[in-house]
């Protein structure tokens, strides 16, 4: 069973990495084909679409997965089918009226966009709200049945369809708006593709629709806090996008200077801090249904194993990433963006990666153990601290108030999550592991700065990255291994059985 977890994590992570790389290359092609203005229109529409999708269904797939694991623990096949049907019914009850209201009252909702041209592009994406919401439920059924290969393949194929269709459609576009529309059509076609393929596989693998009545209430009770938390996170990001530039202007900067600082912090530095999120998400997808099943079957030893491995994975990933960002944040930012400020922000905020990864992982673990309301409460506490830092500190430290707010948010959330997790699984040894991980991070950061400081005098940024990054990673990996924080047995088993 343990080997299956390792193999599934490696599988999902590999597919996710390929998918992210494909999307990155597509964004480069798209920007050259439709220009910055076209990308701007397209991105604004995707952001608004994502907000509606988050509000409509973001908590449902995770809850469907957990309810299926709970039914599986009782050998209740009908309960699994009922959970999927209840999830689809819930998403349809939200998305169908939402699409009709937005389509019929499009003039009334023009306030959603600063540029009136965006509405015509958004309407192209709108049918995808229903299709993607349904697909997200089917995706949750894949997680609940531990069918990670079909899930990974469909996700990758969806991205491939979007890229291929988009590259074909945007060639020789006449203007930015036309380019944005064609890019939106490519997204819609990819949603249609994943919708039909996922339904086909669901029925082919024995899935059925069954009376949702007995699973409807549990699904709503569990999914509502998760959806609320993720929707609140989306709204929080939107609030910061308005609040931070406004406070920077109030502090004496011009509007263009404020937006420039905001763009460097949010658009350049923060995405670099979220590099580990792909790996964390892949591990969480695999562990969640396994943990739920073990939790409801009362397998305390396996629950302890799942909890420890999840938190340890978050600490290990952080330990490998933080020293590289701390030592090479300046070189990476110079190479990617030619921005000195971005490098400073990355270096000063790199330690936030540890509580961020722990928060992301423990949220999934706790939600799998029926603690959705508590994780929502902890999110609200962290979000309040973040907004308080931005409001209270921006006039003193400028854009770094956002970094302080982000730090307070994740530190509070991580501490509260770990505290609750220790209560739910007293046998799990996680605090000592996290402390050792922090010690390794500090040592590796000092080593990385020393090593890179020596070679930076003689080498340009790209050469610094090529030489220092592997050396820092090897140093960190050796330190973690010497302290007994991981073994090579899972890797050996994957290689032998792969």
C-alpha positions in Angstrom: 0.0 0.0 0.0 2.8 2.4 0.9 4.6 1.7 -2.4 1.4 2.5 -4.3 1.3 5.9 -2.6 4.8 6.7 -3.6 4.2 5.4 -7.2 1.0 7.4 -7.5 2.6 10.6 -6.2 5.5 10.2 -8.7 3.1 9.6 -11.5 0.8 12.5 -10.8 3.8 14.8 -10.2 5.4 13.8 -13.5 2.2 14.4 -15.5 1.6 17.7 -13.7 5.1 18.9 -14.5 4.7 18.1 -18.2 1.3 19.9 -18.2 2.8 23.0 -16.5 5.7 23.1 -18.9 3.3 22.8 -21.9 1.2 25.7 -20.5 4.3 27.8 -20.1 5.4 27.3 -23.7 1.9 28.0 -24.9 1.8 31.3 -23.0 5.0 32.4 -24.8 3.5 31.5 -28.3 0.2 33.2 -27.4 1.8 36.4 -26.3 3.8 36.6 -29.5 0.7 35.9 -31.7 -1.9 38.2 -30.0 0.3 40.7 -28.3 0.3 42.1 -24.8 -3.1 43.7 -25.2 -4.7 40.5 -26.4 -3.1 38.6 -23.5 -4.4 41.2 -21.1 -8.0 40.8 -22.3 -7.7 37.0 -22.3 -6.2 36.9 -18.8 -8.8 39.2 -17.3 -11.6 37.0 -18.7 -9.9 33.8 -17.4 -9.6 35.4 -13.9 -13.2 36.3 -13.7 -14.2 32.9 -15.1 -12.0 31.2 -12.5 -13.7 33.2 -9.7 -17.2 31.9 -10.8 -15.9 28.4 -11.2 -14.3 28.5 -7.7 -17.6 29.7 -6.2 -19.6 27.1 -8.0 -17.7 23.9 -7.4 -14.3 24.2 -5.9 -15.2 22.2 -2.7 -17.2 19.6 -4.4 -14.5 17.3 -6.0 -12.6 17.0 -2.7 -15.8 16.2 -0.8 -16.9 13.7 -3.5 -13.5 12.0 -3.1 -13.9 11.8 0.7 -17.5 10.6 0.6 -16.4 7.9 -1.9 -13.6 6.8 0.4 -16.0 6.8 3.3 -18.4 4.6 1.3 -15.6 2.4 0.2 -14.6 1.8 3.8 -18.2 0.4 4.2 -18.0 -1.5 0.9 -21.0 0.6 -0.2 -20.8 0.8 -4.0 -24.2 2.6 -4.2 -22.9 5.2 -1.8 -20.0 6.0 -4.2 -22.4 6.4 -7.2 -24.8 8.5 -5.1 -21.9 10.8 -4.0 -21.0 11.5 -7.7 -24.6 12.1 -8.7 -25.1 14.5 -5.7 -22.0 16.4 -6.7 -23.1 16.8 -10.3 -26.6 17.9 -9.1 -25.1 20.5 -6.8 -22.9 22.0 -9.5 -25.8 22.1 -12.0 -28.0 23.8 -9.5 -25.4 26.6 -9.2 -23.8 26.8 -12.7 -26.9 26.7 -14.9 -28.7 29.6 -13.2 -25.4 31.5 -13.1 -24.8 31.1 -16.8 -28.3 32.1 -17.7 -28.2 35.2 -15.5 -24.8 36.3 -16.8 -25.8 35.7 -20.4 -29.2 37.4 -20.3 -28.0 40.2 -18.0 -24.6 40.8 -19.6 -25.1 44.5 -19.7 -25.8 44.7 -16.0 -22.5 42.8 -15.3 -20.2 44.9 -17.4 -18.8 46.3 -14.1 -16.9 43.0 -13.8 -14.5 44.2 -16.5 -12.6 47.5 -16.8 -12.5 47.0 -20.6 -15.9 46.6 -22.3 -14.4 44.3 -24.9 -13.8 41.6 -22.2 -17.5 40.7 -22.0 -17.6 39.3 -25.5 -14.6 37.0 -24.8 -16.1 36.0 -21.4 -19.3 34.9 -23.0 -17.3 32.5 -25.2 -16.0 30.8 -22.0 -19.3 30.9 -20.2 -20.7 27.4 -21.4 -17.4 26.0 -20.1 -18.6 26.9 -16.6 -21.2 24.1 -16.7 -18.9 21.6 -18.5 -15.9 22.2 -16.3 -17.9 22.0 -13.1 -19.3 18.6 -14.1 -15.8 17.4 -15.1 -14.5 18.5 -11.7 -17.0 16.2 -10.0 -15.9 13.3 -12.3 -12.3 14.2 -11.5 -13.2 13.8 -7.8 -14.6 10.4 -8.5 -11.2 9.4 -10.0 -9.5 10.6 -6.8 -12.0 8.6 -4.7 -11.4 5.5 -6.7 -7.7 6.0 -6.7 -7.7 6.1 -10.6 -4.8 8.6 -10.8 -3.5 7.6 -14.2 -6.8 8.4 -16.1 -7.0 11.7 -14.1 -3.5 12.6 -15.0 -3.8 11.6 -18.7 -7.1 13.5 -19.2 -5.6 16.7 -17.5 -2.6 16.5 -19.8 -4.7 15.8 -22.9 -7.0 18.8 -22.0 -4.0 21.0 -21.9 -2.7 19.6 -25.2 -6.0 20.1 -26.9 -6.1 23.8 -25.8 -2.5 24.3 -26.9 -2.9 22.7 -30.4 -6.2 24.4 -31.0 -5.0 27.7 -29.8 -1.8 27.7 -31.9 -3.9 26.9 -35.0 -6.6 29.5 -34.3 -4.5 32.5 -33.4 -2.2 32.4 -36.4 -2.5 35.6 -38.4 -5.2 37.3 -36.2 -6.2 40.8 -37.3 -6.4 42.5 -33.9 -6.0 41.8 -30.1 -9.7 41.3 -29.5 -9.9 38.6 -32.3 -6.8 36.9 -30.8 -8.3 36.9 -27.3 -11.6 35.4 -28.7 -9.8 32.6 -30.6 -7.7 31.8 -27.5 -11.0 31.6 -25.5 -12.5 29.3 -28.2 -9.4 27.0 -27.7 -10.1 26.9 -23.9 -13.8 26.1 -24.5 -12.9 23.3 -26.9 -10.5 21.8 -24.4 -13.3 21.9 -21.7 -15.7 20.1 -24.1 -13.0 17.5 -24.8 -12.3 16.8 -21.1 -16.0 16.7 -20.3 -16.8 14.0 -22.8 -13.7 11.9 -22.3 -14.1 11.9 -18.5 -17.7 10.9 -18.7 -16.8 8.1 -21.1 -14.1 6.8 -18.8 -16.4 7.1 -15.7 -19.1 4.9 -17.3 -16.5 2.5 -18.9 -14.9 1.9 -15.5 -18.2 1.0 -13.9 -19.5 4.3 -12.8 -23.3 5.0 -12.6 -25.7 7.7 -11.7 -27.8 6.8 -8.6 -30.3 8.6 -6.5 -28.3 11.4 -4.8 -30.7 11.9 -1.9 -28.7 10.2 0.9 -25.4 11.9 -0.1 -26.7 15.3 -0.8 -26.8 16.7 2.7 -23.3 15.3 3.7 -21.9 16.7 0.5 -23.3 20.2 1.1 -22.2 20.2 4.7 -18.6 19.2 3.9 -18.2 21.1 0.6 -19.6 24.4 1.6 -16.7 25.4 4.0 -14.1 24.4 1.4 -15.9 26.3 -1.3 -16.3 29.3 1.0 -12.6 29.2 1.9 -11.4 29.0 -1.7 -13.9 31.7 -2.8 -12.8 33.9 0.0 -9.2 33.4 -1.1 -10.1 34.5 -4.6 -11.9 37.5 -3.2 -9.0 38.2 -0.9 -6.6 38.3 -3.8 -9.0 40.7 -5.6 -9.2 42.9 -2.5 -5.4 43.0 -2.2 -5.2 44.0 -5.9 -7.3 47.1 -5.2 -6.1 47.9 -1.6 -2.3 47.6 -2.0 -1.9 50.0 -5.0 -4.3 52.4 -3.4 -2.3 52.5 -0.1 0.9 52.9 -2.1 -0.5 55.9 -3.8 -1.7 57.3 -0.5 1.9 56.9 0.7 3.1 59.3 -2.0 3.7 57.2 -5.1 2.2 57.9 -8.5 -0.4 55.5 -9.8 2.0 54.1 -12.4 4.7 53.6 -9.7 2.2 51.9 -7.4 1.1 49.5 -10.2 4.7 48.8 -11.1 5.5 47.8 -7.6 2.4 45.7 -7.3 3.3 44.0 -10.6 6.8 43.1 -9.5 5.6 41.7 -6.1 2.5 39.9 -7.2 3.2 39.2 -10.9 6.9 38.3 -10.6 8.1 37.5 -7.1 5.1 35.6 -5.6 4.8 33.1 -8.5 8.4 32.1 -7.9 7.5 31.3 -4.2 4.7 29.1 -5.4 7.0 26.8 -7.4 6.4 23.9 -4.9 2.6 24.1 -5.2 2.5 21.7 -8.2 4.3 19.0 -6.2 2.3 19.7 -3.1 -0.9 19.5 -5.0 0.0 16.2 -6.7 0.8 14.6 -3.3 -2.3 15.9 -1.8 -4.5 14.5 -4.6 -3.0 11.0 -4.0 -3.0 11.1 -0.2 -6.5 12.5 0.4 -8.6 9.5 -0.6 -6.2 7.0 1.0 -6.2 9.0 4.3 -10.0 9.3 4.3 -10.5 5.6 3.8 -8.1 4.7 6.5 -9.6 7.3 8.9 -13.1 6.0 8.5 -12.0 2.4 8.8 -10.2 3.2 12.0 -6.8 2.2 10.8 -4.9 4.4 13.2 -1.5 3.1 12.2 -2.1 3.9 8.5 -3.6 7.3 9.4 -0.4 8.0 11.3 1.6 7.0 8.3 -0.4 9.1 5.9 -0.3 12.2 8.2 3.5 11.9 8.8 4.3 11.3 5.2 2.2 14.2 4.0 3.7 16.7 6.4 7.2 15.3 5.9 6.8 15.7 2.1 5.9 19.3 2.6 8.9 20.0 4.8 11.3 18.1 2.4 10.0 20.1 -0.7 10.4 23.3 1.2 13.9 22.4 2.4 15.0 21.9 -1.2 13.4 25.0 -2.6 14.0 27.7 0.1 17.9 27.7 0.0 17.9 28.0 -3.8 15.5 30.9 -3.8 17.3 32.6 -0.9 20.8 32.3 -2.5 19.8 32.7 -6.1 16.7 34.9 -6.0 18.6 37.8 -7.4 20.2 35.9 -10.2 16.9 34.2 -11.1 15.0 37.5 -11.1 17.7 39.1 -13.2 17.7 36.3 -15.7 13.9 36.0 -16.0 12.7 39.6 -15.5 15.8 41.9 -15.3 14.3 43.2 -12.0 16.5 43.8 -8.9 13.5 44.5 -6.7 12.0 41.2 -7.6 15.2 39.5 -6.5 15.1 41.3 -3.2 11.5 40.3 -2.5 12.2 36.7 -3.4 15.2 36.5 -1.1 13.5 38.2 1.8 10.3 36.2 1.5 11.8 32.8 0.6 11.3 31.4 4.1 7.6 31.8 3.7 7.7 28.7 1.4 8.0 26.4 4.5 4.7 27.5 6.3 3.0 27.9 2.9 3.7 24.2 2.0 2.7 23.0 5.4 -0.5 25.0 5.2 -1.4 23.7 1.8 -0.7 20.1 2.8 -2.3 20.1 6.2 -5.5 21.8 4.8 -5.9 18.7 2.5 -5.1 16.3 5.4 -7.5 17.9 7.8 -10.3 18.2 5.2 -9.9 14.5 4.6 -10.5 14.0 8.3 -13.8 15.9 8.3 -12.3 19.2 9.7 -13.5 21.6 6.9 -15.1 24.1 9.3 -11.9 24.4 11.4 -9.7 24.9 8.3 -12.1 27.6 7.1 -11.9 29.4 10.5 -8.1 29.2 10.5 -8.1 30.6 6.9 -10.2 33.6 8.1 -7.8 34.2 11.0 -4.8 34.2 8.6 -6.6 36.4 6.1 -7.5 39.0 8.7 -3.9 39.1 9.8 -2.8 39.6 6.2 -5.2 42.5 5.6 -4.2 44.0 8.9 -0.5 44.0 7.9 -1.2 45.6 4.6 -3.4 48.3 6.0 -1.1 49.0 9.0 2.3 48.7 7.4 2.2 49.9 3.8 2.9 53.5 4.7 6.0 52.4 6.6 7.5 49.6 4.5 5.8 50.0 1.2 5.1 46.8 -0.9 6.9 44.7 1.7 3.7 45.0 3.8 2.3 42.3 1.5 5.2 40.0 2.2 4.7 40.5 6.0 0.9 39.9 5.5 1.6 36.7 3.6 4.0 35.6 6.2 1.5 36.2 9.1 -1.2 34.4 7.1 0.8 31.2 6.5 2.5 31.1 9.9 -0.8 31.4 11.7 -2.5 28.9 9.4 0.3 26.4 9.6 0.6 26.6 13.4 -3.2 26.2 13.9 -3.4 23.4 11.4 -0.5 21.5 13.0 -2.0 22.0 16.5 -5.3 20.5 15.3 -3.6 17.7 13.4 -1.7 16.7 16.6 -5.0 16.5 18.4 -6.6 14.4 15.7 -3.6 12.1 15.4 -1.6 12.2 18.7 0.8 9.4 17.6 2.1 11.3 14.6 5.6 12.8 15.1 5.5 16.0 13.0 6.7 18.9 15.1 10.2 17.4 15.6 10.5 16.7 11.9 9.5 20.3 11.0 12.1 21.7 13.5 14.9 19.6 11.9 13.7 20.7 8.5 14.0 24.4 9.5 17.5 23.8 10.9 18.6 22.3 7.5 17.0 25.2 5.6 19.0 27.8 7.7 22.2 25.9 7.2 21.7 25.4 3.5 20.8 29.1 3.0 24.0 30.1 4.7 26.0 27.6 2.6 24.2 28.8 -0.6 24.9 32.5 0.1 28.6 31.7 0.8 29.1 29.6 -2.3 27.1 31.8 -4.7 28.8 34.9 -3.2 32.2 33.6 -4.3 31.2 32.7 -7.8 29.0 35.7 -8.4 32.1 37.9 -8.8 33.2 36.0 -11.9 30.0 34.6 -13.5 26.8 36.1 -15.1 23.4 35.2 -13.6 22.7 32.3 -15.9 26.0 30.7 -15.1 25.5 31.3 -11.4 22.1 29.5 -11.6 23.6 26.6 -13.6 26.4 26.0 -11.1 25.0 27.1 -7.7 21.6 25.5 -7.9 22.8 21.9 -8.3 25.5 22.4 -5.6 23.0 23.8 -3.1 20.5 21.0 -3.8 23.1 18.4 -3.3 24.2 20.0 0.0 20.6 20.2 1.2 19.8 16.6 0.2 22.9 15.3 2.0 22.1 17.2 5.1 18.5 15.9 5.1 19.8 12.4 4.5 22.4 12.6 7.3 19.7 13.7 9.7 17.6 10.7 8.7 14.8 12.8 7.2 14.3 10.5 4.2 15.6 7.2 2.8 16.2 5.9 -0.7 14.0 2.8 -0.3 10.9 4.3 -2.0 13.0 5.4 -4.9 14.7 2.0 -5.2 11.3 0.2 -5.2 9.9 2.6 -7.8 12.9 2.0 -10.1 12.8 -1.8 -9.6 9.1 -2.2 -10.1 8.8 0.5 -12.7 
